[in-house]
C-alpha cells in the first residue's frame, strides 16, 4: 500500500489565507524532499530536510521535519495565486539512498 | 543544456501495441527514474537506475521494462499496452550524491484505447 500519505488531498483558500499540508510515512525516512507541480507541468524541487526536527524557510514557505523522521509539513503564509499547484513530499524508504517514493500530494487552489 | 528530454510528448496506443518512451539527459547524472502519474494522483515509481548497466524495480514495475546501456539514455518499454497504462510518464534524473534532488522531464502523455 501507499507508504507516504499527505493530507489534505485538496485545499481551497482565499488569497491571503494560510495553508498547511502534512506528510506522513509508515516508516522512518532518511530525508524528506518537497516538490511543487503546477497544473499541466512537471514536479519542481523546492527543498530538502535531513535532520530530525529540522525547520527551513523559503520566503513565505516553512518546512518542518518531525522528530521521529516519519512526518513533515509545509506551511505557506498569506497565499498568493502563484502558489497554485500540487505539493508533494518525497522520501527515501527503508534506508535506501536512491529509491525516492512520492507522497499522494495536496492540490492547492487559491481564489483571488 | 537541454536537461531531461522526453519523447514523444503525446501518444495514443491501441490495446496490445508496444512502444518505447525515450528519456535522454545531458547533465551527466548517474541516477535516472521513471514515474507514472495517473489523473489527479501522485507519482508512482516504475523503475530506476543508479548507473549504466544497473536497473531496479520501483513500486509498479509490472508491464514495463527498462535498460540503461549509457549514462545519457533510459528508455521505458511497454510490451503489451493495456488501458490501465494510460497515464503521464515522467523521467527524472539525480546527480547521485546522497540526498540529491530530482530533475524532471516534461512528461509523455500516453493514452491506451
Boltz contact constraints between the chains, C-beta under 6 A:
constraints:
  - contact:
      token1: [A, 31]
      token2: [B, 99]
      max_distance: 6.0
  - contact:
      token1: [A, 42]
      token2: [B, 90]
      max_distance: 6.0
  - contact:
      token1: [A, 42]
      token2: [B, 104]
      max_distance: 6.0
  - contact:
      token1: [A, 42]
      token2: [B, 106]
      max_distance: 6.0
  - contact:
      token1: [A, 42]
      token2: [B, 107]
      max_distance: 6.0
  - contact:
      token1: [A, 43]
      token2: [B, 104]
      max_distance: 6.0
  - contact:
      token1: [A, 45]
      token2: [B, 101]
      max_distance: 6.0
  - contact:
      token1: [A, 48]
      token2: [B, 99]
      max_distance: 6.0
  - contact:
      token1: [A, 97]
      token2: [B, 98]
      max_distance: 6.0
  - contact:
      token1: [A, 98]
      token2: [B, 31]
      max_distance: 6.0
  - contact:
      token1: [A, 98]
      token2: [B, 50]
      max_distance: 6.0
  - contact:
      token1: [A, 102]
      token2: [B, 42]
      max_distance: 6.0
  - contact:
      token1: [A, 102]
      token2: [B, 43]
      max_distance: 6.0
  - contact:
      token1: [A, 104]
      token2: [B, 42]
      max_distance: 6.0
  - contact:
      token1: [A, 105]
      token2: [B, 42]
      max_distance: 6.0
